Amino acid sequence: MKDLACTSDSYVHEQSPSNQTSIAMMQEPQEMVEETVTVEEDPGTPTSHVSIVTSEDGTTRRTETKVTKMVKTVTTRTVRQVPLGPDGLPSMDGSSPMGSYTDSIDRRYMKNGERYITPQASSTLTRSYNSYNDSYPDSHEGQYRPYISHDGYGDLPDNYGSLSRGVNYRPRYAYVPGNSYRPDDGSFTLPSRRDNYGPVAQPQVPVGSNVDLNRSQPERFQPEPYGLEDDNRSLGVDDEGYELDPDYSTVNRRTSAGVSERGRPHKGRGYDDPIETEMVEERIPYLHGGYAAPLAQPERGSMASIDRLGKRSPSIDSIRKDPRWRDPDLPEVIAMLSHPIDPVKSNAAAYLQHLCYENDKIKKDVRHLKGIPILVGLLDHPKPEVHRKACGALRNISYGKDNENKVAIKNCDGIPALIRLLRKTNDMEVRELITGTLWNLSSYEPLKMVIINHGLQTLTNEVIIPHSGWESEPNEDSKPRDAEWTTVFKNTSGCLRNVSSDGAEARRRLRECDGLVDALLHALQSAVGKKDTDNKSVENCVCIMRNLSYHVHKEVPGADKYQELDASQTTSTGGSQKKKKDDAGCFGGKKAKEEWFNQGKKNGDLDRNFDTLDLPKRSETAKGFELLYQPDVVRLYLSILTESQNFNTLEAAAGALQNLSAGNWTWSTYIRATVRKERGLPVLVELLQSDSDKVVRAVSIALRNLSMDRRNKDLIGSYAMGELVRNLPSRQQRSAKNLEEDTVVAVLNTIHEIITDSSENARSLIQTQGIQKLVAISKSSQSPRETKAASHVLQMIWSYKELRNALQKDGWNKSHFQSVSTTPKGSKGTAGRSAYDDSTLPLVDKSQDNEKAGSRDMIPMDELGPDGYSTIDHRDKERKYKTSDNTGDASEKEPLKNDTNRKNINRSNRASVNLVDARDIKPQPVDSWV
Amino acid sequence: MSYVPGQPVTAVVQRIEIHKLRQGDNLILGFSIGGGIDQDPTQNPFSEDKTDKGIYVTRVTEGGPAEVAGLQIGDKIMQVNGWDMTMVTHDQARKRLTKRNEEVVRLLVTRQSLQKAVQQSMLS
């Protein structure tokens, strides 16, 4: 989550500026920020893979669970091989190791740098078998020795405790058969080992499992009980290995535990005979050999070799005592991903997923060892087991703070590969893994557009639409379907939520994505209908809607035709909109509508009695992005605001209303009136009492935008002033709720907006004892932003000469209203303004400002200007709100610019400067469909 | 991936064969191109070298013929059916791709991930 926060900050910057700018109107940016945050959380969800695996308590366990499965598989193999076993002994044990060994052999080849050739692998197996039957000796050694050097020890000695252990374990097996191979052991050994070591060995085991041989007798070994045990053990082991003993010590433990102590609990590792330790080291080479042997028949091969060498004695003894299993080291696991035998691949991938769980170091190592491209390559593997496991590993790898891992997945074209797989598979689990991975990836900004480019329509068609219950051509007989809050839907909506915050171009793409807006709205309506508005999917959907509603009045095709008079006068506006105009041509029938609206607008603008305003009747039902700003959505958002207990959802819904009521186009006029007619103002005012800081903030800003409607302003002034003032800190304490600075500033700005051009509202502010708090803030607040915002309000109040008498009666004098503010003005004032101008705000925006001109003029631009400006650059949260006044305007525009430039991944550049650039860029690059 | 006029170009390329899809009267490839020697190369978001005036893939229709064939956003098109695409105008490139009498186009494309993959394999 924290990581995400960082991301969110950057987002915030982009958007936040806009928030501030529009002051009242646009605050979407903030909302955007939140979104980002959410994303991070989601990544956490991905972790849940584990959970998927098992239903047990700890996630980790779950992961392990998977491992267990692998172990089981191995066992199966053994069975098969058993028949093969020359000894006639319970070949079971021996055989299983072999399977695993085979795998290891392959890996080693890989390590050597040689290309892995499938034929070889098979040949290897054969040999091993042969050797097994015939004689352990030479053939095995020859093959295995070379590999020995490769072993994890050489490569990754200390880091991977598990590896060391693993070595010991495996060898054991191998040796056991040779030296003191007991028929009994064979049968017992497997189970016991599993119990103790199973987890450790798992990686290899899986490999072994590949062999389909299991068919013959898989059932025996498969017994789930083993699996469970293994899991637990494995859990313990793994933890220990990675956390505690990277070194040989681990090995020792295991060794001891291994052979002789099967019965023992893991933890018995305490085995610390010095001798043993030494032995272990010596063994290692052998072990490796043994390890390699597993491929063919580790046990025998190793033993044979040992015998020959004569080194046996020490090593053998130790070996016998030690568990033979060892975990493959990371390079081996990664090499196994390319093993010709599919089960080996899938087991290796599953093991990787397990290893990566909550272990950033392993993730990084996998990346450095170039494991990620291999995993991505496996996504196209035809076998479900393989691409499923690869996907699971990628999900874990993609989760976390380390964005490098995400980039690595993207750099090897992992995103298109995931999308391809999503289109191909019907396996729910795989789809969950894919979308979970994409959700993780989407938390990193530079990847957002990549996801949009490769997968937006697919995600919409494959997941969002079907799970939302929306049907583009509803069958009249069947009743409308409800949304299904599946994990896949949650993941996908989370992913889209993240990518929807990537600036204007991203918003445009999402808005124009066929069926997306329709499906999201349908899902939300379904949620409201079922009173199920607290879940994460709903939160994601509302956040997407809020983001897509941001700047809708500027970015939607043909939006300029709906601009209200003020705006239209300053036509020189945005270039970004112009592009879209052309597109508008595609939307038939618009012209008539537009004209209709234009007439309506005039009435609307001038007519303060909006209650009488009739909403336009549409000749055709709205669809696609048009749905975003139809007055119908107001009721939906208000229902959510009434029903939901989820703060994020509440904030997003309030933010959506905030965004929709911002701007000066016809639709926002309707939205503002509709909120009033749907009795939404009381709902919003009540939420000012929320315990959640951000909800208060979003609601406060929404009220500010809504008060652009004169009737709303009167109502809000009468009924909301008390709640607003209550949210301000009093002299002694910051406030009952201890709201953040941003929120306090937002509330102050809202109050400012409400009392602008309304002496009645200013009077009610006085009556709610607001002056006392305002003066306290302006004089003694630690926050310069709060101080400024409060002093602006005070200045506004003082500007109403008719109120001065009342104020003076209460003991206030001019100094309370102007002294503080004046000082800052003098110095900063000019600078602020200049900065404002420099930002090259679009004329249109200015016009908007002009609407509020009364208030603005009153307010010293200077103070606000400088901060706001700086804020934008910083991107910090602070700036979001700081700018809210003047700067805010600038910010709004910025997003537009971003559209043009949007390719610039660097958000930092997005500041006002970007805006300028964007404009300059106007000559649009030609882009031709072929 | 920068190119010096007059000098041979070395790049790791992938062959992509796209079978056009008939849509009404049109044969479509399902992707869009940007760039060309008559375009402003600084606006190309996909090029590493901002003076590169090559033809780049700017969008790929999901599920369309180009995507099926493996074309990706950001790919630089080096050749179309053997014709050089590194020094052509935008319109020339468009026409070369949309020949009505050709139902199949064979592209040589290069992309950063290809280059990197090769580099890595050479390093290791």
Interface residues (C-beta under 8 A of the other chain):
Chain A: G113 K370 P373 N411 C412 D413 P416 I419 R423 V450 N453 H454 G455 L456 Q457 T458 K903 N904 I921 P923 P925 V926 D927 S928 W929 V930
Chain B: I28 L29 F31 S32 I33 G34 G35 G36 Q39 D40 Q43 N44 P45 T58 R59 V60 E62 G63 E67 Q72 I73 H90 R94 L97 T98 Q112 S113 K116 A117 Q120 S124
